[in-house]
Amino acid sequence: MFEKSLYDLIRGLRSHKGNEKEYIQNCLKECRSEIRSQDLDLKATALLKLIYLEMFGHDMSWASFNVLEVMASPKYHQKRVGYLGAIQSFRPDTEVLMLATNLLKKDLTAASTTTIALPIITLPHVITPSLALSVLPDILPRLSHTTPAIRKKTIVTLYRLALVYPETLRAAWPKIKERLMDRSEDPSVTAAIVNVICELGWRRPHDFLALAPRLFELLVDSGNNWLAIKLIKLFATLTPLEPRLVRKLLPPLTEIIQTTPAMSLLYECINGIIQGGILGSGDDTTGKEEIAMLCVNKLRSMIMVDGDPNLKYVALLAFNKIVDTHPWLVAQQEDVILECIDSADISIRIKALDLVQGMVSNDNLVSIVSRLMRQLKLSPTTDRKNGATTSNSNPGDSDDEDLERTINPTQKATEQMPPLPDDYRVDVINRILGMCSQNNYAHLNEFEWYIDILTQLVRIAPTPRKTHDMETLPAAGRSDFGDISEKIGNELRNVAVKVQAVRGACLRAAEIISTQLKNDAPIGHPLNLGVLGPAAWIIGEYAAELETPEDTLGLLLQLIPRITSPEPLVASLQAAMKVFSLTAGDQFIQWNAEHKSKILLLMARIVHTFEPLTLHPNLEVQERAVEFTELLKLTAEAASTQEASTELTHQDTPLLLTQAIPSLFVGWELKSVAASAQKNVPLPRGLDLDEPINPNLDFLLSSAEAMAIPVDDADEFDTYYYQRPPPTSISSEPAISRLADERLDTVGSYQQPTEESYLDADIVARRKLERLEKNRDDPFYIRESGSIQRSSTPIHNILQNSNGPHLDVDSIPIMELDLNKLSAGVSQAATKISKPSRPKPRQQLVIAADENLASSGQSTPKNDSENDSGSLGSKAARARRFKQSVLGVDSTNIGRLTLEGGADSGAYDPEAQQHEEAEMAQAMKEVERLRLEMQRANERIQVAQGVDAAGTVVKKKKTTGKPKKKATTTATATESAGEGIAEGAKVITSKKKKDRVAAIDEGTSPGTQLGAERSVVKPKKKKKTRPPVEIE
């Protein structure tokens, strides 16, 4: 019988292309019959083929007993195949693993080195707590084996055993430490020990502080880069416990950074310096600055290496850690960091954005935001419908790109900026808003520029996804990708509220945004952008600063029928009424026939716009529409009956227009409220949130559902909401006229983009006019050549008349210069010449802070379930973080193990530990319950005794002829800091005797001393002072 070997199986798979499945099934049948053979060679060959097929996904757990048979073979080449099958197929829950214990113990004590290595290699893949307990006495002597390879493998296997059975470390640590201290030990064994110590060091770093001298010696003397990386990681966990290590580690780390050609070791050195707190240590400021500058320069060189995105990524990771301690050094590398923002790798872009957000300051905010704005404007966007890419840039925007290609010859001429996904664009916009509004706009110097940036962001922001697009997203991503335009509008509203000096600019920006959205959307299409709400709020709140209120009111009335979202619609309704009250409520305008007809037509237009919204499904929109419609109808009736003024008779404007409607919108000025102010709002007395507002609510709802409403065939509600209107398309101008004209951009700096590269043409033109108007009277401002008016001087007239337009130097006349006459003339003319007017100083902008409430008094209580869940969630998160392991094993128990403990310290018992944790949690709950009960009892006693919350004694004045009352006081409930046990309130009664102090201390011995502070109360007397009363 000729069986197939592994090579025959591989050749057969290659020859049966397209029919591999049938061939594999035939091979599996052959392997099932061959592995049951009594011939160990045939059994081993079949097992080898099964191992190969198992890597293709075919299960071989049914052959676990046959694997055990091959493992027991006396021949090494067969035994090796058996152990390979065990590594590949055995799991901790394999049933035959119990039968393999004696075989593993036997092979661990074999004489052959190759045989000993097989179980040592296999144990980490099949280890269980019971198996570790059984083989530990046999594997510990292998630490003293004469072969370095066996010692190295034993050390690594012991670490794997310790993950499932922590007592392994306590037994093995003395020998592992002895191997580490042996300077004649093989370098491979030493590297394995350092590897294990590095893995254990972040759990219990204080156990390895005694090894610092030996580890430092290995760092200095060893030439192995990987060993140096492990040692640097280990020292990064030890330096916070021993600050003196910082000064010792600086010279070797600096030498490694300066001399090593390995990028991996260079990065680990820098990362170890950062994580070890060397840059943030308070000792040796000069050395700290030098090492920080060296690290930053090396990281810059890593970013500048072309063609290696991995180095850029890790360098940005290190920069993000250095920016916390040395932001000024990172800010000096702004040019290379901003280059990473335009990288084709999206992960590099995200890390560069994180870094840029941390290093922003007053000096570089404009350049950073300009670079990000330019990227958003020029990069194409991806169309979600057909997958095509559309560009946001104009044809004339390529001059700056040509300049960059000229300056940077490494950039390919054909390289184009990759399309940006909408999620990334939203992230960039969020970061721009965060950088500009950081620390209450501390880094912002020019708010007019920021308002123009917000206007431009609304234009380039991605449109919100539709409902069916949002349903396809995961639940976690639906809330992250919202309408970013609403956040931009909220930021514009915050600027208008906080900075009073630029409210006019914010108002103009809100009008520009609303007009732009109305013009860009096709006629008949709804508007659902969230920026409409804040823009309408600004228009309504600061309507008094509008230049043309009538035009703005017309704009709002055109937007209201097209808005579909409830929140912007509510704000637009309110804003329209505010603008109308400002327009019609002017008492100084004469109530003549023209003004009367104008107001009546305006009210009729508003009522016509508001009436369809009285049946809106949203209750708030419906309520406001009904209120404003009825109010305007009443006002229109009163205005129509009021006679108009003539030349002979004077008639007043109706009071509904001048007083009633404006009084609805006049009140306190709205200010920004801090996010943490809600928790300081006192709880109203008698408020019961669990009590239903209407006890018959269920009956009302059920009766409303059972009510039958007659349906009319010509129902307007059904026509409006359920019948789609016919599509209309009105084109008022040819399409060719809508194309933007090409504009020639001037070549600017490639490092800081000009305004033309990231702002639209209308915004740039408006900013230019504003600058010209601002600098008109500034003598130091250099205007354009066409606007400069040159004055004619006497010497100029002489040269012009004698020589013509071309100046002849030889014909310049020589004039006599008399200094005495010149000084006299100057002194006489000095009184006539007026001093030039100095330019007006720049206006100081005042940024209002957020309103907050004082923290005194009872605060609004938080939900206890939320607090409990948050604390439990944080504990669970910490537990999950500790449990995460590459091998998928819970290693949290290693952190609780003491390596230096003896045998009497007790073995690890997981059940006892869980029981103790449950008892501790129950005891903590009981202590917290008792503390709350005692605190409430103390408050009741204070109220009964007439003592305020601070525990101050309130004394009454003495009256003559009445008996002397006893002075009472209460002691505040004190809580023990160490045990969390609260002492109850105790009432102290002072007796009448002079030399006696009464102290009632129930439940405590005379020798007991409380941790609370003792307060002294001295009651007054007419002549003598009584002894103090002690409050315990």
VOLUM-248545 format. One record per residue (C-alpha): x negated, y negated, z negated; residue in three letters. Coordinates in steps of 0.05 Angstrom, whole numbers, plus 5000, padded with zeros to 4 digits. Example, Ala and Ser with C-alpha at 12.3 -4.5 7.8 and 13.67 -1.06 7.14 Angstrom:
VOLUM-248545
475450904844ALA;472750214857SER;
END
This chain:
VOLUM-248545
500050005000MET;497149335021PHE;499648764977GLU;499348034997LYS;494247584963SER;495246854947LEU;491646655011TYR;496447095051ASP;502346745018LEU;499646055036ILE;498346265108ARG;505346545113GLY;508445905088LEU;504645515141ARG;506645995196SER;514145975178HIS;515445245188LYS;522845095188GLY;524345765155ASN;520545695090GLU;526545825045LYS;527846515071GLU;520446695070TYR;519746464997ILE;525746884976GLN;522547505008ASN;516047344972CYS;519647284905LEU;522747964915LYS;515948264929GLU;513047914867CYS;518648194823ARG;516848904844SER;509348804841GLU;509248494772ILE;512649104742ARG;506949544767SER;502149884719GLN;496149654759ASP;493549024724LEU;490148784788ASP;496648814826LEU;500348504766LYS;495347934762ALA;495847794837THR;503447774833ALA;503047304774LEU;498246844812LEU;503246804869LYS;508946654820LEU;504846094790ILE;503845794859TYR;511345844876LEU;513145554808GLU;509644914828MET;514744874885PHE;520444884834GLY;522045624830HIS;523245884759ASP;518646424731MET;521046434659SER;523847134672TRP;516647394677ALA;514347134608SER;513247844580PHE;509148024642ASN;504947404630VAL;503547654560LEU;501348324588GLU;496347994635VAL;493847554578MET;492048184538ALA;487748464594SER;480448604574PRO;477948354641LYS;476347604641TYR;478847454712HIS;485547774696GLN;485947454627LYS;484746774658ARG;490646864705VAL;495047064646GLY;493146444606TYR;494446004667LEU;501346314672GLY;502546164599ALA;500545434608ILE;505045384669GLN;511245744643SER;511145784567PHE;515045274526ARG;515745184450PRO;522445554453ASP;519846154493THR;521846794456GLU;515447194471VAL;511146634441LEU;511846964374MET;508547594402LEU;502647194428ALA;500346954360THR;495947544344ASN;493047544414LEU;491146804407LEU;487946924339LYS;484047514368LYS;481447124428ASP;479446534383LEU;474646984346THR;471847324408ALA;464347344420ALA;464547094491SER;464646344500THR;469046374562THR;474146794525THR;474346304466ILE;475645734513ALA;482046044542LEU;486446014478PRO;483445334459ILE;485645054527ILE;492545394523THR;494545194452LEU;496044454467PRO;501344664518HIS;505045184476VAL;503944934404ILE;509444954352THR;509044794277PRO;509245534258SER;504045714310LEU;499545144287ALA;499945394215LEU;497946084238SER;492045924283VAL;489145344242LEU;484545794199PRO;481746114262ASP;480645474302ILE;477245064247LEU;470745484248PRO;470045334322ARG;467944624302LEU;461244924283SER;460345334346HIS;453545324379THR;456345124447THR;458044374454PRO;463644524503ALA;467344944452ILE;466544404398ARG;469143874446LYS;475244284466LYS;476644454393THR;476743724372ILE;481743544426VAL;486044144410THR;486143974336LEU;489043284353TYR;494543624392ARG;495944084333LEU;496243484287ALA;501843174327LEU;506543744308VAL;503243944242TYR;499943334207PRO;496643764154GLU;491643964208THR;487943304201LEU;487043364126ARG;483644034134ALA;479543854196ALA;477443134180TRP;471243294137PRO;468243704193LYS;470143204247ILE;466942654206LYS;460643074197GLU;460243174273ARG;460942424284LEU;455442244235MET;450642744265ASP;446142324311ARG;443542954345SER;450543154367GLU;451943244441ASP;454742604474PRO;460842974501SER;462843194430VAL;461742494404THR;466042214460ALA;471642704443ALA;471342504369ILE;471641764387VAL;477541914432ASN;481342244376VAL;479541694326ILE;481941164376CYS;488641514382GLU;489341554306LEU;486540854293GLY;492640444312TRP;496940864263ARG;492340824201ARG;486440364217PRO;484340274144HIS;482241014141ASP;476840884192PHE;473640244165LEU;468240664132ALA;466040914201LEU;464840204228ALA;457140224222PRO;456740884261ARG;461740644313LEU;457939994322PHE;451540394332GLU;454940804386LEU;457440174420LEU;450539874423VAL;446440494440ASP;451240884484SER;450840794559GLY;457541124573ASN;462540624599ASN;468641034580TRP;465941144509LEU;464840384504ALA;472040254526ILE;474740714472LYS;470240394419LEU;472439694439ILE;479739894433LYS;478340194364LEU;474739564340PHE;480639144364ALA;484839504311THR;479539454257LEU;477638714262THR;484238464232PRO;482838874170LEU;475438674165GLU;474137964190PRO;466638034180ARG;466538504240LEU;467937914286VAL;461137604277ARG;457838284284LYS;461438454348LEU;460537804385LEU;453337914409PRO;454238614440PRO;460938434471LEU;458037804501THR;452238204530GLU;456938714560ILE;461238174592ILE;455237834622GLN;451538454647THR;456439014663THR;458239114737PRO;464339554719ALA;470839174723MET;474339654677SER;469339564621LEU;469438804632LEU;476938774625TYR;477039214564GLU;471838774531CYS;475938154543ILE;482338514522ASN;479038764458GLY;476638064441ILE;483637804450ILE;487338354412GLN;482138364357GLY;483537644340GLY;476437424355ILE;478836814395LEU;483636614340GLY;479036714280SER;477336104239GLY;469936264229ASP;464436024276ASP;468435534319THR;462635424367THR;461636154382GLY;469136254390LYS;469435704442GLU;463535984480GLU;466336694483ILE;473136414504ALA;470036014560MET;466136624582LEU;472337054583CYS;476236544623VAL;470736474675ASN;470237234683LYS;477737284691LEU;477536744744ARG;472337144783SER;476837754778MET;482537374809ILE;478137094864MET;476137794887VAL;479637894954ASP;483738504971GLY;484538794900ASP;491438644871PRO;490139084811ASN;484538624787LEU;489038024796LYS;494538354755TYR;490138544696VAL;486737864697ALA;493537524693LEU;495337984635LEU;489137744598ALA;490537014616PHE;497537084586ASN;494337294520LYS;488936754520ILE;493836194534VAL;496636264463ASP;490036064431THR;486535664486HIS;491735354532PRO;486934794555TRP;481935294581LEU;487235674620VAL;490035014647ALA;483234884679GLN;484335494723GLN;490735214751GLU;488535264823ASP;487336014824VAL;493436164781ILE;497935774828LEU;495036154886GLU;497736794854CYS;504736514856ILE;504636594932ASP;502137304928SER;505737834968ALA;505938294907ASP;512138124867ILE;509138374801SER;503237894809ILE;508137334821ARG;512037484758ILE;505737504715LYS;503336854746ALA;510036534730LEU;509436764657ASP;502536454653LEU;504535804687VAL;510435724639GLN;505635774579GLY;500335284603MET;504934724625VAL;503334024598SER;504633294613ASN;499033274664ASP;500633884706ASN;508233934702LEU;509433564767VAL;504233964806SER;506834634780ILE;514134484793VAL;512434204861SER;508834844880ARG;514735274858LEU;519734824893MET;515634864957ARG;515635614953GLN;523135644944LEU;524435165001LYS;519635445053LEU;520436195040SER;525936565079PRO;531736875044THR;534537575056THR;541537625082ASP;545338145043ARG;550238285099LYS;545638495155ASN;538838505122GLY;536137945166ALA;531637395139THR;533136655147THR;528236105135SER;529635475095ASN;524035065126SER;524334585184ASN;519834635245PRO;515834045222GLY;514034365156ASP;508134755184SER;502834205179ASP;501134375107ASP;500635115125GLU;495834955182ASP;491634545133LEU;491335135085GLU;489035595140ARG;483635105158THR;481035025088ILE;481735765069ASN;478636155127PRO;480136835094THR;487536745104GLN;490037065167LYS;493036605218ALA;498937065229THR;500537135155GLU;507536915138GLN;510736815070MET;514737435052PRO;522237355041PRO;524337244969LEU;529837654938PRO;535437284903ASP;533637564835ASP;526637264841TYR;529336594864ARG;534036574804VAL;528136734758ASP;523936174788VAL;529535674779ILE;530535884707ASN;523135794694ARG;523135104726ILE;528934894681LEU;525435184620GLY;518834844634MET;521934154645CYS;526634194584SER;521534494537GLN;521234184468ASN;526733684483ASN;523533444548TYR;516733324515ALA;512733434579HIS;517233024624LEU;514932314641ASN;519632124698GLU;526832314691PHE;528732044760GLU;524132554791TRP;527233104749TYR;534232904770ILE;532032944843ASP;529133634829ILE;535833864800LEU;539333594862THR;534633974907GLN;535334614866LEU;542834604876VAL;541634604951ARG;536635174953ILE;539735604898ALA;542436284921PRO;549836344926THR;553336774874PRO;554937484892ARG;561937674908LYS;566138144865THR;564838774906HIS;557338614905ASP;557338544829MET;560939214821GLU;555339564857THR;550239294807LEU;548639654742PRO;552139414679ALA;545639124652ALA;544438694714GLY;551238384722ARG;550437874667SER;543237704686ASP;544937504758PHE;550336974747GLY;551636314781ASP;545035954772ILE;548035314799SER;552235264735GLU;545835264693LYS;542934724738ILE;549234304727GLY;548834404652ASN;541734154653GLU;543833534691LEU;549333424639ARG;544333504582ASN;539932954613VAL;545932494621ALA;547932604548VAL;541032554517LYS;537732014559VAL;542231404562GLN;537631014607ALA;538431494666VAL;545931624662ARG;547031214724GLY;542131654763ALA;545532284736CYS;552232004757LEU;549731864828ARG;546632564830ALA;553332874810ALA;556932484865GLU;551632704916ILE;552233434895ILE;559833424899SER;559733084967THR;554533564993GLN;558434174972LEU;564833905002LYS;561433755069ASN;557534405074ASP;563434865061ALA;567834985123PRO;574734685121ILE;579635155088GLY;574435565051HIS;574535564975PRO;569035274931LEU;566835724873ASN;560135434852LEU;559235324778GLY;555634664787VAL;562234324803LEU;564434364730GLY;558533984699PRO;558433494758ALA;565833334748ALA;564633264673TRP;559232744684ILE;563632354733ILE;569432344684GLY;565432214620GLU;561431634648TYR;566631364697ALA;565430654673ALA;558730654709GLU;561530854777LEU;560230374833GLU;566430544873THR;571530904828PRO;576730944884GLU;572131324930ASP;570031794874THR;577331924856LEU;578732094929GLY;572832584928LEU;575632934867LEU;582532984897LEU;579533314958GLN;575533814917LEU;581034024869ILE;585334424919PRO;579134814942ARG;576335004874ILE;578035714854THR;574235804788SER;578235594726PRO;572535244689GLU;570634754744PRO;577934644760LEU;579434434688VAL;573633944687ALA;575733654754SER;582833534731LEU;580333184669GLN;575332774709ALA;580532554759ALA;585132284704MET;579331914672LYS;577431574737VAL;584731404750PHE;585431094680SER;579330664694LEU;582030454762THR;589130304742ALA;588030074671GLY;584529414685ASP;588528874649GLN;585128304686PHE;587928514754ILE;594328154771GLN;600528594777TRP;602428354847ASN;606028724902ALA;599628964935GLU;596729244870HIS;603329554852LYS;604029924917SER;596830144913LYS;597730444843ILE;604330784862LEU;601131104923LEU;595131334883LEU;599631654830MET;603831994883ALA;597432284913ARG;595032544846ILE;601832854830VAL;601833184899HIS;594933484884THR;596633704813PHE;603534004824GLU;601234654857PRO;596734784797LEU;602634784748THR;603635524767LEU;596235704763HIS;594836384730PRO;589836074683ASN;593435784622LEU;588635204610GLU;589034974683VAL;596635044681GLN;597134664615GLU;593034064639ARG;596434034706ALA;603334034674VAL;601433504622GLU;598133034673PHE;603733124724THR;609232964675GLU;605432374648LEU;604132084717LEU;611432184737LYS;613631794675LEU;608431254690THR;610631214763ALA;617831114741GLU;615830554694ALA;611430224746ALA;616830244799SER;621829894754THR;616729354735GLN;617528744779GLU;611328484814ALA;608427804798SER;609727224844THR;607226514849GLU;612726274803LEU;613426854753THR;608027264719HIS;609228004704GLN;604828424660ASP;602029094681THR;605929674650PRO;603229884582LEU;602930604604LEU;597530414653LEU;593629934610THR;594230244541GLN;597530924538ALA;593431314590ILE;586630984574PRO;587731124500SER;587731874515LEU;580431844537PHE;577531334489VAL;574031584426GLY;567331764398TRP;561431854445GLU;559932584457LEU;553032824437LYS;549233464444SER;550033964387VAL;544534434364ALA;545635164376ALA;544635314302SER;549734804277ALA;555635294278GLN;553035694219LYS;552935064175ASN;560334914186VAL;563835014119PRO;569235534115LEU;576135204109PRO;580135384047ARG;585935854058GLY;583436094126LEU;585036834138ASP;582737064205LEU;585937744195ASP;592937464187GLU;596837454252PRO;599036764278ILE;605937024296ASN;608337654260PRO;613337784316ASN;608237764372LEU;609238494392ASP;616738404398PHE;615937774440LEU;611038104487LEU;615338724496SER;621538294508SER;617737874559ALA;615738504597GLU;622938764597ALA;625738104622MET;628238154694ALA;626637564739ILE;630637494803PRO;626337494865VAL;628036994918ASP;626437144990ASP;623336454999ALA;619336464935ASP;613835934937GLU;609736294884PHE;609636934925ASP;608036554988THR;602336174956TYR;598936754921TYR;600437374963TYR;601037125034GLN;594536955069ARG;594736295107PRO;592936315181PRO;585536175194PRO;584035475217THR;577635215246SER;576634485260ILE;570334255294SER;569633505293SER;562933475328GLU;558833895375PRO;554234405345ALA;548034105376ILE;548933475336SER;548733865271ARG;541634085283LEU;536533715242ALA;531633295281ASP;524433495279GLU;520333075232ARG;512932995233LEU;509933125164ASP;503632785144THR;497933225124VAL;497333215049GLY;493533584996SER;493934334998TYR;493434384922GLN;499033904902GLN;504633884953PRO;507633224973THR;514933064960GLU;516633175034GLU;514733905028SER;519734084974TYR;525133534976LEU;530133395030ASP;529432785075ALA;535232405043ASP;532432484973ILE;525432274996VAL;528231645031ALA;532231454970ARG;526331544924ARG;522031114970LYS;527130544970LEU;527530584894GLU;519930534888ARG;519729934935LEU;525129584895GLU;521629734829LYS;514729504853ASN;516928884891ARG;514428394838ASP;508328804819ASP;501928444842PRO;497829074834PHE;502129484881TYR;499229544952ILE;504929515001ARG;504929745073GLU;501229335125SER;507729105159GLY;510628815096SER;504428425073ILE;504927675086GLN;497927375093ARG;497026635076SER;492726175119SER;486525865086THR;482425255109PRO;476425665129ILE;481026125168HIS;484025535206ASN;477125265223ILE;474625925249LEU;481126045287GLN;481025365322ASN;473625365339SER;472426085358ASN;479226355377GLY;481527035356PRO;474527345363HIS;469827125308LEU;462926875328ASP;458226905268VAL;453126415298ASP;458425875305SER;460525865232ILE;459825135209PRO;455524975149ILE;459424595096MET;456524185039GLU;458124464971LEU;458423974913ASP;459324344848LEU;461123714808ASN;466823534854LYS;468924254858LEU;469224324782SER;473023664776ALA;478023884829GLY;478924544797VAL;480124224728SER;485423764758GLN;488824314796ALA;488624794739ALA;494324434705THR;498724484767LYS;497725224782ILE;502525654745SER;500426334719LYS;503026924757PRO;508727284724SER;506627934692ARG;510228564713PRO;515628804667LYS;513329354620PRO;515830044634ARG;522230204599GLN;521430674540GLN;526331254547LEU;529631494484VAL;531432234484ILE;537032384435ALA;536032984390ALA;541233524381ASP;546533394328GLU;546233864269ASN;549933944203LEU;546733954134ALA;545534644106SER;548734474039SER;555334784019GLY;558335444037GLN;556735644108SER;560936024156THR;559836754140PRO;557037204193LYS;559737874211ASN;556738384163ASP;557338934213SER;553138544262GLU;547738434211ASN;547739154191ASP;547639394262SER;542038914278GLY;537739154220SER;539139874237LEU;537739734310GLY;531039424294SER;529240024250LYS;531340494305ALA;527340104356ALA;521140124312ARG;522140874303ALA;522840974377ARG;516640564390ARG;512641004342PHE;515541644370LYS;513741494442GLN;507941934464SER;505142174529VAL;506042884505LEU;513242764484GLY;511942954411VAL;514142584348ASP;507642324316SER;510541854263THR;508542314207ASN;501142224221ILE;501541504197GLY;503741744128ARG;498142244120LEU;492042084076THR;485842384106LEU;481642344042GLU;486742703999GLY;485243373967GLY;489044013965ALA;492943793904ASP;496143223943SER;501443693969GLY;503143944038ALA;507643574086TYR;514943764078ASP;519543434131PRO;525943644096GLU;523743354030ALA;521642714065GLN;528442644098GLN;531942774032HIS;527742233998GLU;529241734053GLU;536741864047ALA;536441773972GLU;532541123979MET;537540854029ALA;543341033983GLN;539740713923ALA;538540073962MET;545840033981LYS;547940123909GLU;543039583885VAL;545639103938GLU;552839243917ARG;551339123843LEU;547638483860ARG;553538203898LEU;558338393842GLU;554038043790MET;553237433833GLN;560837373841ARG;561737473766ALA;556636923753ASN;560436443799GLU;566936583763ARG;563636443696ILE;560735793722GLN;567435553746VAL;570735743679ALA;565335383638GLN;565334743680GLY;558334853706VAL;556534673778ASP;553135153827ALA;546234923808ALA;547035143736GLY;546734443704THR;550034353637VAL;555733853637VAL;556333503569LYS;562033103542LYS;561232473503LYS;562432513428LYS;568432173398THR;568531933326THR;572932283277GLY;573132943315LYS;569333573298PRO;563033713336LYS;563834193394LYS;559034733411LYS;554734613472ALA;555035183521THR;551035323581THR;550335883630THR;544136203658ALA;543636293732THR;543537003758ALA;536337203768THR;533937733814GLU;527738133802SER;522838053860ALA;519538733852GLY;525539193840GLU;531238783868GLY;535238833802ILE;539438223786ALA;540438003714GLU;547437763697GLY;549337083671ALA;548837003596LYS;552336483554VAL;547936143503ILE;551235803443THR;547235303403SER;548835323328LYS;549334743281LYS;542934853243LYS;536934423261LYS;531334933260ASP;534835523292ARG;535435703365VAL;540936183383ALA;539536643441ALA;544537183458ILE;541237723499ASP;545738313507GLU;542838963531GLY;535438783524THR;530338913469SER;526938343432PRO;520338473468GLY;523238453537THR;521037853579GLN;524937643640LEU;521637393704GLY;526236803710ALA;524036103691GLU;526235823624ARG;529935173624SER;530434733563VAL;536734343544VAL;536133823488LYS;542833563463PRO;542832843438LYS;543932623366LYS;544431973332LYS;537931973293LYS;534132623300LYS;532833083359THR;535433793355ARG;531034383373PRO;531534603446PRO;536135143470VAL;532735693509GLU;536235983569ILE;533936673587GLU;
END
